Amino acid sequence: MDRGDDEVLLARRLARGEREAAAELVDSTYRRIHGLLVRLCDGDVELAADLTQETYRKAWGALAAFDGRARVSTWLYRIAYNTFLNATRRPHVLVPLEDEHVATATNADPSPEQVAGTKQQASHVRRAVLGLPDELRFAVAARYWGELPLAEIALAEGVSAPAIGKRLKRALSMLADALAEV
């Protein structure tokens, strides 16, 4: 039985409310979903963990709406991506530290010299990807950060695999132009 057949059976079990199926889904997808969100969150592991938890919460709430057009993992991936987008659009409230805590706070961040180079390049790429139009952004994130095959992305988007290929080609061209300016 291939992965697609396994996911069809898993979707049926989830629809019946089997707790074991939910545990299997989390076990089989958590690393990829969390990894995607870490990349989207520019390495913020805590934020990615919160968004991963929110992704699964939303998935359980929307399980009845899962229509089976795409694999369960692809559907979950799309929920994770939308959860990230919603989090970036939400206003963030900063609470200042009390004066007595400021004196004891230490900076656990690496030095600027340690962060330079690869981190800066990754940040430029991330910003360039997030600046793409949504359909191109999703295709790039799904293919390169989520490691989904073209056929799965096409199913999730409701288009053909060659259309996703064209989106990726256009996105990569736009990314090259954007990164050339940096």
N, C-alpha and C positions, 0 to 999 in steps of 0.2 A: 504494500500500500504506500503510495507516495504522500508527500507532505500536504498536498491539496486535499486528498481524500481524508487524511487525518483531521484536517481543519474543518471539513464539512461535518464529520462525525462530532467533532468538538463543539461546533456551532449548535448542532442538534441537542447535544447534552446540556449545553449552556441554556438553551431555550427551555429545556425541561426543568431548569433550576438545580442541576446537580452541582453540589459544592466541590466535588472532586474535579469536575471539569473546570471550574473557576481557578482552582489551585494549579491545574495543569497549564492553563492559559498564562497565568502569571509566571510560572516556572519557565515556560518555553519562550516568553516574549520580554521578560523584565530587562534583561541585559541590553537587548537591542533598543528598546524604548528609552531606557535610562541613558544609554550611550548617545542616542540621537539628541536627547534633551540637554545633555552635558555640552555637546557641540553647539547646539543652538543658543545655549545660555553662556557661551564664551567661557566654559570651564567652571562655572559656578555649580559645584556638585550639590550643595545644599538646596539651591533653587531647583535644580534638575530633579532632585529627589522629591521635593514638594510637588512639582509639576507631574512627575511620574505617578505619584499617589492620586493626584487630581484626575489624571488620565484614566486610571482604572475605576475611580469613583464614577466618572462620567460614563464610562463604558458599561458598567453594571446598570446604570440608570437608563441607558439607551439600548440595551440588549434587545428589547422587543422590536425596535426599529431596524435591527440588522437584517438586511434583505438577501444576503448571500451572494451578491454580485461579485464581491471581491473576497479574498481570504480574510479570516478573522484577524490575522496579524496585520494585514494591510489596512483594514478598517480601524484597528486600534492605533496604528501608526498615524492615520489621518486625525484621529481624536487627539493624539499627543501633539501633533503639529498645530492644530487649532487651539489647544490649551496653551501652548507657548505664545501664539499670536495674541490671544486674549490677555495673557499675563503682561506682555510688553505694552499693550495699549492701556492697561490699568494704571491709574496714578499711584505713585509710591509715596507713602508717608514716612518721613524720617523723624525719629525721636532722638533728641540730643541726650548725650550722657550727662548724668549728674556730675558736678564738679569733683566730688570725692572719687568717682570712678575713672575720670579722665587721667588722673595722676598715675593710676595703677594699670591702665590699659597699655598693652604692648602691641606693636605692629608685627603681626605674624606674616605679613606679605614679604615675598622675596625682594631683594634690592632691585633698583632700576636696571642695573647691569645684568642681573639674572633674567629679567623679564624681556630684555631687548632681543631682537632677532626673530626667532621662530614665533614667539608669542605675538609680536607686533604684526608679523606677516599673517598669522592665523586670524588676528583681529581684523585686518584689512579685508581678507577674504570673506569673513563672516559678515562684515558690514556691507560689502559689495553684494553678497548673496541676498541679504535681507532687503537690499534696495531694489531688487528685481521685481517686476510685476508678479502678482500672486501665482498665476499658473506656471510661470517659469521658475519662481522661487520654490514652489512645491516640488516640481519635477527634479530640480537640482538637489534639494534636501532629501527627497525620497531615494534618489539614485545613489548619491555619493555619501550622504551621511547616514541614511537608513539602509543602504545597500540592498534596496528592493530591485527586482528585475523589471525591465521595461514593461513586460506584459502585465505585471501586477499594478504598476503605476497607471497604465492605460485603463485597466479595469476600474481602479479607484476614481479616475478622472472621467470615465465614460467616453474615452476616445480610443483610437487605434494605437498600437505600439509604434508605427512609423510617425504618428503625430507627436508622440512623446519624444521620439528621437529628434524630430525637427525642433521641438521646444528646447531640448537640451543643447542642440547646436546653436540656436539663437541665444540662449542664456550664456553659454560659454563664450560666445563672441562679445556679448555685452559685458561679461565679467572681465574679459581680456582688456577691453577698452577702459573700463572703470579702474582696473588695477594698474594699467599703464600710466594713468594720471597720478597715481600715488607715488 
